């Protein structure tokens, strides 16, 4: 994971300390979803509509 993070950060030309948390968040997001494959689109649709059809009251 560390070497993947280093490679991910090398894609940016200028890395600022102020934006570092955003870069790390993006890396974690991509790392956690690397095995979804073809179900990624379906999971995105479900995640986008879930709060609207959930009876959370």
PETAGI-V73902 format. One record per pair of residues at least 24 apart in sequence whose ideal C-beta (glycine too) atoms are under 10 Angstrom apart, sorted by the first residue. I is the first residue (numbers start at 1). J is the second residue. D is the distance in Angstrom with one decimal. If there is no record, write none. Layout:
i/j/d
I/J/D
I/J/D
This chain:
i/j/d
1/27/8.8
1/28/9.5
1/31/6.7
4/30/9.1
4/31/7.1
4/34/9.5
5/31/8.4
